[in-house]
C-alpha cells in the first residue's frame, strides 16, 4: 500500500507538539496507563465518547480530571446510583417566588468532560436521558433545547467484577460510545512508581498547557491525516466480517456472533485510526493504526451468542480472529 503526504504540515506538526505536551503534563500525576490516556485523547480529537472498564483503584478518574486540567476545561464527576433521576443529570425548572416564574437550573452535564462513574448503576431512564446529550450534544429542559459546551466528552466507567444492583447498558447507548477501553493492573515497576508518588507530601499540580482552541486545532490536524483507498477497503472488510464472517472464509465465527458491528463502527475505526496516526507523529495511516484501535472500536459493538459464552469466548476473541482472517492491504 502506497502512503501519501508523509511529511507533516505546519498545523499537524504543531498538533503533535501539543499532544506531547499534554501527555507529559498528565503523566506528572499518572504513572503508566498510556493506552488509556491515548484513547481519551483519541476520543477528544474525534468528538467521540469513551466507555472505560476496569476494577476500582486504577486511576480512571484521576486520568480524566488530569487531562481536563491540562486542557483548562471544565470537569465534573457524576456518581451514577439506582436512585439518580434524569433531572439530576440534565437539570430542571425551578420556581422563583421573587418574580413568579420558572427558571432553568442546568445540571452537571453542562461541562466539557463529564465522568459518568459506574454508569451501569443508574436505571434505564437516566441512561436514556444521556442519549440525547451524547448524540445530539444538546439537552432539552422544559421544552427548551440548550446546546452543550464544546468540546463535550462523556467518559463512562463500569466495574467488570461487580454486577449486583447494576443495569445492562442498552445496545443503542453502547453504540454511541466511540471507544470501549479496558484498563488493566499496572506492572511491578509502575506500581513501585505509584507508591513513590503517593508518599510525596504534595500531589503534583497539573498546569494547563492547552485550551479549547487547541482542541479545535487537533481535530483539524487529524482530519488532514490521509487514508489510502486500500486501507479504507480494509476497514470496511473488518466491519463486514463481524456481520458475515463466512464471506471472509471464517464460517466458524457465524455461530458465535449474534449481531455484528454497525456502520458507526466503520466511521469510528477510520477516524480513530487517523487520530492514532497523529498521536504517532504521522500524517498518514498504516494498517497498524487500524489494528491498534480495532478492539476499542469493535468490542462493545459485537454481540456474542450463547454458544460463544459456552466456549468462554469474548468479543475480544472474535476481534482477534477477524484481524487474523481479513487480508491486509
Secondary structure, 3 states (H helix, E strand, C coil): CCCCCCCCCHHHHHHHHHHHHHHHHHCCCCCCCHHHHHHHHHHHHCCCEEEEECCCCCCHHHHHHHHHHHCCCCEEEEECCCCCCHHHHHEEEEEECCCCEEEEEECCCCCCEEEEECHHHCCHHHHHHHHHHHHHCEEEECCEEEECCCCCEEEEEECCCCCCCCCCCCHHHHHCEEEEEECCCCCHHHHHHHHHHHCCCCCCCCCCCCCHHHHHHHHHHHHCCECCHHHHHHHHHHHHHHHCHHHHCCHHHHHHEEECCCHHHHHHHHHHHHHHHHHCCCCECCHHHHHHHHHHHHCCCCEECHHHHHCCCCHHHHHHHHHHHCCCC
